Amino acid sequence: MAAPRLAPLPKPAPPSQPLTTWSQPAEPEHAFWRRHRALRTMVALWLLGLSLLAAAVLWLLQRWFAVQPGLGAPVGHVVRTERHLATWIQTLEPYLPSLHRSGGDDRFTLSVLLVPLAGGEPQLVRVHRGCRAQDGLHAQILGSDGQHLWVQALELSAIDLSTGAVRTVPSAPAGLRGAPTGRMLPRPGEHLLAGFRKEQRWFGLHSAAELARDYAVGRFVRDLAPAADGRHERRFCVGELAPAGAPMLHKIEALGPVRAGAFAQGALLRAAPGAGPLQLAGPDGVLAIAARDLGLAATLQVVRLDEAGQVVWQVDTGLDHFRLEQILGGEAVTAFVGTRPSVPGRVPEPIVALVDHAAGTLVVHSLWR
């Protein structure tokens, strides 16, 4: 008897929802993004390389082919504050030469040179870059409050005298010390005297012709006599004055030189414009300036004289006597601004000479920076 055949088992029903699978991007799309990223990287590297190459070329041009203009020169006048002498320095910035270059394309750096009155090296403080030539003509030094120097050029700025830091400010405070610069040229003659009265005595530097004409016995003098022009050799004179016969007038009873030495172009220094003489103690005396000689290339000398006409000290500043531009007086130090004597084929160097009243020591700084 044959065994019965078993019926096949039914197939399981397929699931109602397929199993979730993570799909991978197609190979063509993946390759596109790789190429895109590589292209961007290559472009960035090319741009970086071109930028570095352009910077290198520009640096080489400025290094090898740019005209280096050299030192800067002073513009305007020197201003004296409590601790410094200050002046603007204008420096031409380097430029690439060309056949069609115009002077109006030149750009300048405006800086302030600070020269310590107590000694030490000057400090050059940069204030503005990229200025035009005419900007320096309107630059001014307004003065100092003891801690800051206030200057006006493209804008109003304050310079920290301790650190040299520069900051822009909206306005300057009142009561700044230091004569502000202006358009009027300073006149050194305002700081000079021919003679002065001290009690009933007269002290002065006079030539023989001046003694015979203006200071003869019986003539009258005021308390102060301004320095006279003219190329003369002058000697230190001391005289006696009669009591005032009229307001501010004093009659000369006796007057004559007390020493044989003569001073070319000699004149006494005032303490300030319009003030009396700069009188010193220990020994009592005065300060005077003179030329080395009456020649056109004579240098400026500073002399300290006692009341007997004896020379206490005498120094040669190296300044051209006939190109003296400024006298900046003070209690302990007097500054003289001008140029050295001319040399054929060269521009005279502008300098400032500081003379100590007590010891007669001299410090000279160039204004080319």
Secondary structure as UniProt FT lines:
FT   HELIX           27..60
FT   HELIX           61..65
FT   STRAND          73..80
FT   STRAND          84..92
FT   TURN            99..100
FT   HELIX           103..105
FT   STRAND          108..116
FT   TURN            117..118
FT   STRAND          123..131
FT   HELIX           133..138
FT   STRAND          140..144
FT   STRAND          148..152
FT   STRAND          156..160
FT   TURN            161..163
FT   STRAND          166..168
FT   HELIX           188..191
FT   STRAND          192..198
FT   TURN            199..200
FT   STRAND          201..206
FT   HELIX           208..213
FT   TURN            217..218
FT   STRAND          220..221
FT   STRAND          224..226
FT   STRAND          233..241
FT   TURN            247..248
FT   STRAND          249..257
FT   STRAND          263..270
FT   TURN            273..274
FT   STRAND          279..280
FT   TURN            281..284
FT   STRAND          285..291
FT   TURN            296..297
FT   STRAND          299..306
FT   TURN            307..308
FT   STRAND          311..320
FT   HELIX           321..323
FT   STRAND          326..328
FT   STRAND          333..339
FT   TURN            344..345
FT   STRAND          350..356
FT   TURN            357..359
FT   STRAND          362..366
//
